[in-house]
């Protein structure tokens, strides 16, 4: 088995790569051949000079565009991604801290998402602006699961199809001056709602926040830890709406 892992880290976010890399190589899909595609504004930084790492140059963009454009970044290398059996996007600050074997993930499923730890047994913050392609009011959907955009993937052909479609929909929204409430995560959730039979949702232990959320630790084994970041140091969750 082969897997492409997508890392996006510009400005200060690239500093997460050492721990990210160690966790992926040591703990994630331990019997799979992995290649990390690192999108960064400084591909010459020695932090990326590691085996099985391919750097891709992108410009640093202000929030929310650095996250909203992640489908665009990935779309630029779709031909390379299709050479792998599976593709996974994993946030720069989401570190694999425990062993995740091939049996821990449903690799036979077309798409995989992770339950958002903040919305267990409650409705998530789906896009409700009917002008956006990400809105949930254009049909009848099962909204019992809200997935976090920090970890998703699946079979390469299905993931590439998703990347291409969502990049186009994001661009179309932007032409109308619309940015979905949770940016790329909103569009990802809508896509999963549209294709429920293709999606398997893993538990919130695959997106455990570093601080708080003790109820997640008590109920699910911690596989990935989402690192705590100070808002002043790592600006996010603000911008064009």
Phi and psi in degrees as a GROMACS rama.xvg file:
@    title "Ramachandran Plot"
@    xaxis  label "Phi"
@    yaxis  label "Psi"
@TYPE xy
-128.093  147.676  UNK-2
-141.298  136.679  UNK-3
-96.8003  130.106  UNK-4
-111.764  129.188  UNK-5
-102.064  121.901  UNK-6
-115.664  134.505  UNK-7
-125.509  117.191  UNK-8
-150.764  106.151  UNK-9
-115.636  164.17  UNK-10
51.8389  -131.38  UNK-11
-69.4595  -21.4344  UNK-12
-66.3008  -22.4943  UNK-13
-67.5941  -19.979  UNK-14
-67.5716  -13.3247  UNK-15
-78.3359  -7.83422  UNK-16
-66.5156  -35.2427  UNK-17
-57.0629  -52.9881  UNK-18
-67.3295  -37.1819  UNK-19
-59.2232  -50.6427  UNK-20
-61.2322  -46.7119  UNK-21
-58.8856  -43.4656  UNK-22
-65.8118  -41.6692  UNK-23
-65.5875  -47.4833  UNK-24
-67.089  -41.1391  UNK-25
-82.3298  -39.0846  UNK-26
-114.606  -22.6592  UNK-27
-97.1316  121.825  UNK-28
47.7746  70.9461  UNK-29
-66.2317  -18.8295  UNK-30
-111.043  19.9211  UNK-31
-113.479  141.587  UNK-32
-78.4972  118.856  UNK-33
-115.103  139.242  UNK-34
-125.049  128.55  UNK-35
-98.6798  123.599  UNK-36
-96.9443  112.049  UNK-37
-104.478  109.178  UNK-38
-87.6396  123.254  UNK-39
-155.675  159.057  UNK-40
-86.8768  -4.91198  UNK-41
-137.536  71.0491  UNK-42
-65.6358  -15.1455  UNK-43
-84.7372  -4.42367  UNK-44
-59.9604  131.105  UNK-45
-57.364  -19.8518  UNK-46
-60.7113  -23.8455  UNK-47
-95.5234  -1.00835  UNK-48
-81.0619  73.1026  UNK-49
-135.431  156.167  UNK-50
-61.3233  146.214  UNK-51
64.2214  29.7611  UNK-52
-120.748  128.245  UNK-53
-118.244  120.474  UNK-54
-90.7309  148.435  UNK-55
-131.838  125.684  UNK-56
-79.8795  127.438  UNK-57
-134.904  162.174  UNK-58
-86.1266  147.01  UNK-59
-73.8654  130.439  UNK-60
-118.568  149.492  UNK-61
-71.8925  154.572  UNK-62
-63.644  138.645  UNK-63
-96.5638  6.0444  UNK-64
-68.9354  -26.1062  UNK-65
-66.2085  -27.1359  UNK-66
-94.8492  -37.4929  UNK-67
-62.2676  -31.2911  UNK-68
-90.5108  10.3514  UNK-69
-62.1933  -33.3712  UNK-70
-65.2342  -35.0477  UNK-71
-66.0833  -43.3075  UNK-72
-58.2193  -48.5947  UNK-73
-65.7101  -36.875  UNK-74
-61.6263  -28.1355  UNK-75
-66.9808  -15.5355  UNK-76
-124.893  26.2467  UNK-77
-57.1207  -37.4353  UNK-78
-60.85  -38.3291  UNK-79
-71.4799  -40.0616  UNK-80
-65.1678  -32.5125  UNK-81
-68.3425  -9.83716  UNK-82
-78.4713  -9.67965  UNK-83
-103.643  156.765  UNK-84
-70.4157  -41.6392  UNK-85
-133.324  155.938  UNK-86
-130.616  136.034  UNK-87
-134.308  130.475  UNK-88
-93.7922  130.925  UNK-89
-134.986  123.927  UNK-90
-51.953  148.402  UNK-91
-58.7475  -32.0211  UNK-92
-102.852  19.7231  UNK-93
-109.822  107.348  UNK-94
-106.942  133.619  UNK-95
-75.7178  113.431  UNK-96
-108.391  -11.9877  UNK-97
-135.49  161.198  UNK-98
-63.1505  130.131  UNK-99
-121.732  102.905  UNK-100
-86.5462  173.427  UNK-101
-63.1616  -24.1565  UNK-102
-79.8017  -14.8152  UNK-103
-81.2018  -16.3934  UNK-104
-121.822  141.261  UNK-105
-79.6924  77.6477  UNK-106
-69.2628  -8.83387  UNK-107
-84.5316  -7.21012  UNK-108
-87.156  145.714  UNK-109
-64.0882  -42.2278  UNK-110
-135.278  146.606  UNK-111
-131.367  132.79  UNK-112
-129.401  176.122  UNK-113
-124.919  135.737  UNK-114
-61.5366  127.367  UNK-115
-66.1589  124.646  UNK-116
-64.4671  -19.8924  UNK-117
-85.1541  -3.93854  UNK-118
-134.718  44.9383  UNK-119
-81.5402  125.858  UNK-120
62.194  28.142  UNK-121
-149.956  158.035  UNK-122
-73.8394  132.181  UNK-123
-79.6229  177.733  UNK-124
-88.9833  66.5111  UNK-125
-66.4664  159.274  UNK-126
-70.5905  130.058  UNK-127
-114.972  -2.91838  UNK-128
-75.3362  112.431  UNK-129
-67.931  -9.18541  UNK-130
-77.3389  -20.3975  UNK-131
-89.3899  144.315  UNK-132
-63.1316  -19.2327  UNK-133
-85.0304  -2.20773  UNK-134
-70.0231  153.103  UNK-135
-104.159  10.9877  UNK-136
-101.397  15.2687  UNK-137
-101.244  11.213  UNK-138
-174.41  -169.872  UNK-139
-113.248  116.861  UNK-140
-127.248  154.834  UNK-141
-84.8351  104.448  UNK-142
-101.203  24.0998  UNK-143
-72.0033  -22.4051  UNK-144
-114.397  129.551  UNK-145
-118.259  118.935  UNK-146
-95.8234  143.525  UNK-147
-87.4535  142.004  UNK-148
-77.1393  6.33495  UNK-149
-78.7869  -21.0913  UNK-150
-150.916  117.857  UNK-151
-159.684  162.815  UNK-152
170.594  -150.98  UNK-153
142.836  -155.94  UNK-154
-67.3254  141.58  UNK-155
-58.4475  -44.2005  UNK-156
-64.2386  -39.7094  UNK-157
-69.9758  -40.0056  UNK-158
-67.3697  -41.9227  UNK-159
-62.5794  -41.1411  UNK-160
-59.0614  -43.7639  UNK-161
-63.5043  -45.9839  UNK-162
-57.2808  -48.4024  UNK-163
-63.6541  -43.508  UNK-164
-67.4282  -43.7938  UNK-165
-70.7461  -34.0249  UNK-166
-60.2199  -43.6275  UNK-167
-65.5152  -39.9071  UNK-168
-69.4628  -38.6011  UNK-169
-60.9616  -45.6823  UNK-170
-60.9764  -40.6744  UNK-171
-66.1104  -39.858  UNK-172
-59.1147  -45.489  UNK-173
-64.1083  -33.9643  UNK-174
-61.3243  -26.9092  UNK-175
-96.3659  7.94237  UNK-176
74.4952  27.0594  UNK-177
-114.024  131.441  UNK-178
-123.056  123.604  UNK-179
-61.297  153.579  UNK-180
-55.4243  -41.4866  UNK-181
-118.088  33.6832  UNK-182
55.89  -127.689  UNK-183
-62.858  -33.2094  UNK-184
-62.133  -37.4572  UNK-185
-63.5445  -42.9319  UNK-186
-69.1148  -38.547  UNK-187
-60.8566  -46.0249  UNK-188
-61.8889  -40.6594  UNK-189
-62.9821  -42.2904  UNK-190
-61.3431  -41.9981  UNK-191
-64.985  -37.4108  UNK-192
-64.4696  -34.4138  UNK-193
-74.0283  -20.0363  UNK-194
-130.564  58.0168  UNK-195
-62.1066  -31.732  UNK-196
-75.982  -11.3699  UNK-197
-95.2377  -12.5559  UNK-198
-105.969  132.709  UNK-199
-113.169  131.331  UNK-200
-106.09  117.818  UNK-201
-82.9189  162.308  UNK-202
-73.2427  168.171  UNK-203
-68.3357  -8.98245  UNK-204
-65.077  -14.5846  UNK-205
-87.4461  5.22482  UNK-206
-148.937  43.5112  UNK-207
-71.7321  117.425  UNK-208
-62.0086  145.552  UNK-209
-64.2295  -38.241  UNK-210
-113.523  140.724  UNK-211
73.8025  -163.39  UNK-212
54.3343  42.5897  UNK-213
-62.576  -27.7211  UNK-214
-64.2803  -27.4719  UNK-215
-69.8179  -45.8747  UNK-216
-59.4397  -36.88  UNK-217
-73.2981  -22.5672  UNK-218
-109.45  -19.1132  UNK-219
-138.258  142.076  UNK-220
-62.8578  135.405  UNK-221
-78.7191  118.489  UNK-222
-105.999  -48.0644  UNK-223
-117.899  146.132  UNK-224
-116.477  129.099  UNK-225
-89.2699  112.342  UNK-226
-66.7366  142.26  UNK-227
-73.8554  138.892  UNK-228
-136.296  138.29  UNK-229
-74.7859  134.147  UNK-230
-59.5985  -38.4717  UNK-231
-66.1489  -34.2657  UNK-232
-82.4426  -34.1702  UNK-233
-126.75  78.534  UNK-234
-60.0399  135.411  UNK-235
-165.759  175.295  UNK-236
61.9921  29.9647  UNK-237
-148.538  163.211  UNK-238
134.409  -159.009  UNK-239
-64.2906  136.195  UNK-240
